[in-house]
Amino acid sequence: MTDLTSFIAGLPKAELHVHHVGSASPRIVAELAARHEGRSPVPADPAALADYFAFSDFAHFIEVYLTVVDLIRDDEDVRMLTYEVARELARQQVRYAELTITPYSSVKRGIAAKAFCEAIEDARRGAAADFGIELRWCFDIPGEAGLAAAEETLRVALDEKPEGLISFGLGGPEIGVPRPQFKPYFDQARAAGLHSAPHAGETTGPDTIWSALHDLGAERIGHGISAIRDDKLVAYLAEHRIPLEISPTSNVRTRAVASIEEHPLPLFAEAGVPFSINSDDPPMFGTTLEEEYAVAARLLDLDVRGVAGLATASVEQSFLSPAGKKALIAEIDTYTAHNLA
Ligand SMILES: O=c1[nH]cnc2c1ncn2[C@@H]1O[C@H](CO)[C@@H](O)[C@H]1O
């Protein structure tokens, strides 16, 4: 009988909620910080970087996140970052990942949208060839930058149409950033065939999640953990099979949840709300997707079959094609059967 840690390590996985810049490993951040010697508050030393990634609250997390965004200065940085993030995901047997990318933040820092999209697409093709991982993009609006960012994010999505683009999102702080103002942009993105997967209910209450559903046509919700405070919303999510993209350690490290023991994940599982397990911004939260699977296994008291079910659920909730889902689920089933034998 295999132990859970080694089972998780070899288990084919899909990740649905993981941020591009937020996945920059300490090595990549150090390399980028070294290129901007002295002009960045981001430490190049990995140990100092771990201290730098200690957040007092969510607003502080966003502030630190944006100092790392400042390190991405040209399309070569974008290409290298994307390819290295794919390498790390593939090392964890992630076969498919929907990476949340924020074009506005890079275009605003002087990287042309066309060069940005060419860089991520080069990396996507390279990662498929070299690591056997399929990357897709969720272009998200950084909410703190408001409608100007919404305008630009939609423009890049519709004008550049990178081949891997499949969904449209909304990230950044929720407090003071009501969802309804972004409805026209989500309407146009969805009309263009993009799936809607905004963040909501990470740092604000259930109303933000209701708004993401009704105003933004959300097919999945980023985090959505405050839904647990509204029985009607929990019932709605379960009945309409609207998945929550849960990142347990993220919620504790940004102080959205007081401790991992208090995370509402077990309550969602009990209520039949579909969810995927994700890492969000793994190096910033001192975690990996493998570790998040182990956390979920502990919180939900899962055995090997239960952990395999986490991977299968992520594939089923992904925006992969039916054929793609079938193939990846078959791989998960084969791996699991082999380990249970
Ligand atoms: O957990 C998260 N919640 C919300 N936004 C996040 C998170 N992780 C990374 N970002 C990113 O923060 C930036 C703000 O401009 C956005 O790029 C968003 O994608």
The ligand as an ORCA input file, in Angstrom:
! r2SCAN-3c Opt
* xyz 0 1
  O      -5.078     35.360     -4.157
  C      -5.179     36.301     -4.946
  N      -6.307     37.060     -4.942
  C      -6.467     38.115     -5.798
  N      -5.511     38.511     -6.688
  C      -4.369     37.790     -6.717
  C      -4.151     36.681     -5.889
  N      -2.929     36.161     -6.177
  C      -2.409     36.911     -7.147
  N      -3.257     37.904     -7.484
  C      -2.947     38.903     -8.512
  O      -2.774     40.132     -7.842
  C      -2.691     41.110     -8.884
  C      -3.254     42.385     -8.373
  O      -2.952     43.376     -9.323
  C      -3.477     40.547    -10.071
  O      -2.578     40.327    -11.135
  C      -3.989     39.209     -9.543
  O      -4.018     38.227    -10.576
*
